[in-house]
Amino acid sequence: MTEPAWKPDYTERADRFWAEYQKTLGVTDRMGQALGVDPLTGKIWFGTSILDMMDQHKTMQQVSPLFYLRAGRRSCDRVGSCRC
């Protein structure tokens, strides 16, 4: 399988999915936790670190890009998908 390329609209979509999640469910109990947003499906992965989320992603045999953030912070990192 080839790794999907990051497309310009993925960042906007991931931001939108994350904003919707925060409005609906809140994040008070997840402050500072690492999270990854799949810009294709809107699925949000939570973990203690980016590596933790990458492991979860791989275990679930997901091949999609993830947009990484920390709950409560605006700084972000984008890391390509994990191939299984």
C-alpha positions as CSV (number, residue, x, y, z in Angstrom):
1,M,0.0,0.0,0.0
2,T,1.2,3.5,-0.7
3,E,1.1,6.2,1.9
4,P,-1.6,8.9,1.1
5,A,-0.1,12.3,0.3
6,W,-1.1,15.2,2.5
7,K,-3.4,17.5,0.6
8,P,-3.8,21.2,1.4
9,D,-7.5,20.9,2.4
10,Y,-6.6,18.1,5.0
11,T,-5.4,20.7,7.5
12,E,-8.7,22.7,7.2
13,R,-10.8,19.5,7.5
14,A,-8.9,18.2,10.5
15,D,-9.3,21.6,12.2
16,R,-13.0,21.5,11.5
17,F,-13.4,18.0,12.9
18,W,-11.5,18.9,16.0
19,A,-13.6,22.1,16.6
20,E,-16.8,20.0,16.2
21,Y,-15.6,17.5,18.7
22,Q,-14.7,20.1,21.2
23,K,-18.2,21.8,20.9
24,T,-20.0,18.5,21.2
25,L,-18.0,16.6,23.8
26,G,-15.6,19.1,25.5
27,V,-12.0,18.4,26.3
28,T,-11.5,19.5,29.9
29,D,-10.5,16.0,31.0
30,R,-8.1,15.6,28.0
31,M,-6.1,18.8,28.4
32,G,-2.5,18.3,27.4
33,Q,-3.2,14.9,25.9
34,A,-1.9,14.1,22.4
35,L,-4.5,13.6,19.7
36,G,-4.6,12.7,16.0
37,V,-7.4,13.7,13.7
38,D,-8.0,11.7,10.5
39,P,-9.0,14.4,8.0
40,L,-10.7,11.8,5.8
41,T,-13.1,10.3,8.3
42,G,-13.1,12.7,11.3
43,K,-12.0,9.9,13.7
44,I,-10.0,11.3,16.6
45,W,-7.3,9.2,18.3
46,F,-6.2,10.1,21.8
47,G,-3.0,8.9,23.5
48,T,-0.1,9.9,25.7
49,S,2.1,10.7,22.7
50,I,2.2,10.8,19.0
51,L,4.0,7.4,19.0
52,D,1.1,6.0,21.1
53,M,-1.4,7.1,18.5
54,M,0.7,5.8,15.7
55,D,0.7,2.4,17.4
56,Q,-3.1,2.5,17.8
57,H,-3.5,3.5,14.2
58,K,-1.3,0.7,13.0
59,T,-3.0,-1.9,15.3
60,M,-6.4,-0.9,13.8
61,Q,-4.8,-1.4,10.4
62,Q,-5.6,2.2,9.3
63,V,-3.8,3.7,6.4
64,S,-4.7,7.4,6.4
65,P,-3.0,10.6,7.3
66,L,-3.3,12.0,10.8
67,F,-3.1,15.6,11.9
68,Y,-1.5,15.8,15.4
69,L,-2.3,18.3,18.2
70,R,-2.3,18.6,21.9
71,A,-5.7,19.2,23.6
72,G,-5.8,22.8,24.8
73,R,-2.9,24.0,22.7
74,R,-2.9,25.4,19.2
75,S,0.5,24.1,18.2
76,C,0.3,21.1,15.9
77,D,2.3,18.7,13.9
78,R,1.4,16.7,10.8
79,V,2.9,13.3,10.4
80,G,2.1,11.1,7.5
81,S,0.2,7.9,7.7
82,C,1.3,4.7,9.3
83,R,1.5,1.8,7.0
84,C,0.7,-1.6,8.5
